Every structure is written in structure tokens, then in C-alpha cells.
Amino acid sequence: MEKFVLHWGEMGSRWGVNRSVAQIHALLYLSARPLPAEEIADALSIARSNVSNSLKELQAYQLIDVVHLLGDRRDHFKAETDPWNIMLRIAEERKRREIDPALTMLRDCVKEADGNAGTDPVVRERLATMLEFLDGLTGWYDQVKRLPRAALTGIMKLGGKITALIRH
């Protein structure tokens, strides 16, 4: 368990997620029962304030839920345990935080470049190319996230073999 929690924390930090956030997610993912914040802080030797902030971030990603236990006034937390749901929720939040603002900025840049005769044609073309790519990627993502789980699993199992189906 410790090895997974530490590795998840390292992996998270490489992806731009606070190490504590990722470690708390890993601990809750592996936990057989919902945990209160104090127990999380003790298990990971993390300050209680850091745990509180990290739990809020995990709730924003919809990766954990608050659970109330009979006879205990404290909030307890449990993680989503379905790997597909975890991946899709992370992808959705990353898209919302990173890709959507980039698309807005690129649209503005393309509009400005088109309205400015002094814009270098290479700059205009590269901005338009990047916008087209991100628009296409976003459209593809929107289609994929609506696919039934069985279809997603089938696509994943096909792996590289899918290229044989779509060769030009």
C-alpha cells in the first residue's frame, strides 16, 4: 500500500498535481472504508490543513465523496474505485482547466491575426493549425466520453490492431 501511495504521489507531481493530493487519492482508493481527515493526516504524515485543501481539490475533480457514518459527526471520505470513471473524471477536469482556456486563447489569437494585415502568414497558419488540431481533439474526446463502457473497453483491447480497420 505504501509503495502505491508514494508512487501515485510521484506520478501526480509529474502531471502537475500536488503530491499530497495524489497521495491522499491513492490512500482513499486503496482504503476498504471511508476515512476521516485526521486519519488521512496521520497515515500520510501530512498537515491537517494540507489534507483539508487536498480533499477539496479531489472533490472538485469528483474523485472522492463525503460520507457520514452513524454516530460520528466527522466527515469521512471515500474514493471512486472504478478506473474508467477515475480516468474520465481526470480527463474532463484537465480539459476544463487546460484545454478549454487554450482554445479560447487560440480563437482570440486567430481572430486578431486575421484582422491584422501585418501578421506574418507563417504565424497565422500555425495558430490556425493548432486551433484546428485542438478543436478536432476536443470533438473526438466529446464523442469518446459518450461511448458505452463496453465500447471503450473493446477499443482499448484492440489497441494497435484498430489501425488495420481504418487504413486508407
C-alpha positions in Angstrom: 0.0 0.0 0.0 2.8 2.4 0.9 4.6 1.8 -2.3 1.5 2.5 -4.4 0.7 5.7 -2.4 4.2 7.0 -2.8 4.3 6.2 -6.5 0.9 7.7 -7.1 2.2 10.9 -5.4 5.2 11.0 -7.6 3.2 10.3 -10.7 0.7 13.1 -9.7 3.5 15.6 -9.3 4.8 14.8 -12.7 1.4 15.5 -14.1 1.1 18.9 -12.3 -0.9 17.7 -9.4 0.2 18.4 -5.9 1.9 15.3 -4.4 -0.3 15.4 -1.3 -3.4 15.4 -3.4 -2.3 12.4 -5.3 -1.2 10.5 -2.2 -4.5 11.2 -0.5 -6.3 9.9 -3.6 -4.2 6.8 -3.6 -4.8 6.2 0.1 -8.6 6.6 -0.3 -8.6 4.5 -3.4 -7.0 1.6 -1.6 -8.9 2.0 1.7 -11.6 -0.6 2.4 -13.6 2.0 4.4 -14.2 5.8 4.3 -11.5 7.7 6.2 -11.8 10.9 8.3 -9.4 13.8 7.5 -7.5 13.2 10.8 -6.8 9.6 10.0 -5.6 10.6 6.5 -3.3 13.2 8.0 -1.8 10.7 10.5 -1.4 7.9 7.9 0.5 10.2 5.4 2.2 12.5 8.0 0.7 15.5 6.3 -0.5 18.7 8.0 -4.3 18.7 8.7 -4.6 22.0 6.7 -2.9 20.4 3.7 -5.3 17.4 3.9 -8.3 19.7 4.0 -7.2 21.6 0.9 -6.3 18.4 -0.9 -9.7 16.9 -0.1 -11.4 20.0 -1.6 -9.3 19.6 -4.8 -10.2 15.9 -5.0 -13.9 16.7 -4.5 -13.6 19.3 -7.3 -12.3 16.5 -9.6 -15.2 14.4 -8.4 -12.7 11.7 -7.4 -13.9 11.5 -3.8 -17.2 11.8 -1.9 -18.0 12.8 1.6 -19.6 10.0 3.6 -21.3 10.4 7.0 -21.2 7.5 9.4 -23.8 6.8 12.1 -22.7 8.0 15.5 -19.7 10.0 14.1 -20.1 13.7 13.4 -16.9 13.9 11.3 -16.8 13.9 7.5 -15.3 10.7 6.1 -14.1 10.4 2.6 -14.2 7.6 0.0 -12.7 7.5 -3.4 -14.2 6.5 -6.7 -12.8 3.0 -7.3 -13.8 2.4 -11.0 -10.6 3.0 -13.1 -12.7 4.1 -16.1 -14.6 6.7 -14.0 -11.3 7.9 -12.5 -9.7 8.4 -15.9 -12.7 10.1 -17.4 -13.2 12.4 -14.5 -9.5 13.4 -14.5 -9.6 13.9 -18.3 -12.7 16.1 -18.0 -11.3 18.3 -15.3 -7.9 18.6 -17.1 -9.8 19.6 -20.3 -11.9 22.1 -18.4 -8.8 23.7 -16.7 -6.3 23.5 -19.5 -7.6 22.7 -23.0 -10.8 24.9 -22.9 -8.8 28.1 -21.9 -6.2 27.3 -24.5 -9.0 27.0 -27.2 -10.4 30.4 -26.1 -7.0 32.0 -26.3 -6.2 30.4 -29.7 -9.6 31.6 -31.1 -8.7 35.1 -30.0 -5.2 34.9 -31.5 -6.5 33.6 -34.8 -9.2 36.4 -34.9 -6.5 39.0 -34.1 -4.1 37.6 -36.7 -6.8 37.5 -39.4 -7.7 41.2 -38.6 -4.1 42.4 -38.7 -2.6 42.6 -42.2 0.9 42.8 -40.6 0.7 39.3 -39.1 3.3 37.0 -40.6 1.5 34.4 -42.7 3.5 31.6 -41.0 2.3 32.8 -37.6 -1.3 32.9 -38.9 -1.1 29.4 -40.4 0.5 27.9 -37.3 -2.1 29.4 -35.0 -4.9 28.2 -37.2 -3.3 24.7 -37.4 -3.1 24.5 -33.7 -6.7 25.7 -33.2 -7.9 23.1 -35.8 -6.0 20.4 -34.0 -7.3 21.2 -30.5 -10.8 21.7 -31.9 -10.6 18.2 -33.5 -9.1 16.7 -30.4 -11.9 18.2 -28.3 -14.6 16.9 -30.6 -13.1 13.5 -30.6 -12.9 13.5 -26.8 -16.5 14.6 -26.6 -17.5 11.6 -28.8 -15.4 9.1 -26.9 -16.6 10.1 -23.5 -20.2 9.3 -24.6 -19.4 5.8 -25.8 -20.7 2.9 -23.7 -18.2 1.4 -21.3 -18.2 -1.9 -23.4 -17.2 0.0 -26.5 -14.4 1.8 -24.7 -13.1 -1.5 -23.3 -13.3 -3.0 -26.8 -11.3 -0.1 -28.3 -8.7 -0.4 -25.6 -8.3 -4.2 -26.1 -8.0 -3.6 -29.9 -5.0 -1.4 -29.3 -2.8 -1.0 -32.4 -5.0 -3.5 -34.3 -7.5 -0.7 -34.8 -5.2 0.8 -37.5 -6.0 -2.2 -39.7 -9.7 -1.2 -39.6 -9.1 2.4 -40.6 -6.2 2.1 -43.1 -6.7 4.5 -46.1 
